[in-house]
Amino acid sequence: MNTKDLLVHIDLQPTCTGRLATAIKVAKQQQARLTGIYTIPPHRASDFEQPYKLAKRAGHHFMKEAVAAGLDAEWICADVSKSALDLAQTLNLYAHYHDVLIISQSDPDAKGAAVHSLPEKAVLGSGRPVLIVPYACDIKTIGKRVMLVWRGGPESARALHDSMPLLRSAQKVHVMSIQGYGGDEAYESHNADICNLLKQYEVNAIGEKHVTAGLSVGDMLLNRCADEGIDLLVLGAFSQSRRGTQVLGEVGRYLLESMTVPVLMSH
């Protein structure tokens, strides 16, 4: 079964060009509907004309690109001044009604704290798989050569099944299990090969098991992505509590900062 409906965040930032192009590629591969969502930032009731003009311009561009690609497309414009929700909360709310949320990696040169915190908040709060597109990469292909990070546990299982439509359409899937520094009970207890399950779905998968040798898990994953020409990395996002606030685990935060390929995270 294919993914049916993708939700892509649309704004007027430079990163939107690559994000939209990537979303269109995935939608065409999956024969899915593509929904674009634009959020009008907080503004005074008397100063509504300019924000709505910008939203109309963004919507026109999105529909033009989507229709030119032959996609079934829908446009959503959400005025957060009316809902009292911030950017992440708005996207998370609408993501509940779609299969995948597509956003960009935070651009360090972008203005606004909301944009910088969006990827982590979307992964932790949307309840849906989130496809994060690198802000500085020209994405030629996506989903042809996929790396699935497998550690066992609910996060890994969720990522596996959330990404199944993409895995089934891939040419090759590398299933990567990594033992962290100092040992890893979950890694050691992998008696069953997850590739056996993937074969039941006709996924062309090969398994790899590695031990970090002085490298961080994040560095090892990105190195293997480069070695194998991976164009999509899939992993379950672990979280932890820090000062009473839920945050991504070390590997997830590192990949959000340093990703070199699109990353699909599930939590």
Buried (B, 14 or more C-beta within 10 A) or exposed (E): EEBEBBBBBBBEBBBBEBBBBBBBBBBEBBEBBBBBBBBBBEBEEEEEEEBEEBBEEBBEBBBEBBEEBEBEBBBBBBBBBEEEBBBBBBBBBBBEEBBBBBBBBBBEEBEEEBBEBBBBBBBBBBEBBBBBBBBEBEBEEBBBBBBBBBBBEEBBBBBBEBBBBBBBBBEBBBBBBBBBEEEBEBBEEBEEBBBEBBEEEEBBBEBEEBBBEEBBBBEBBBEBBEEBEBBBBBBBBBBEEEEEEEBBBBBBBBBBEBBBBBBBBBB
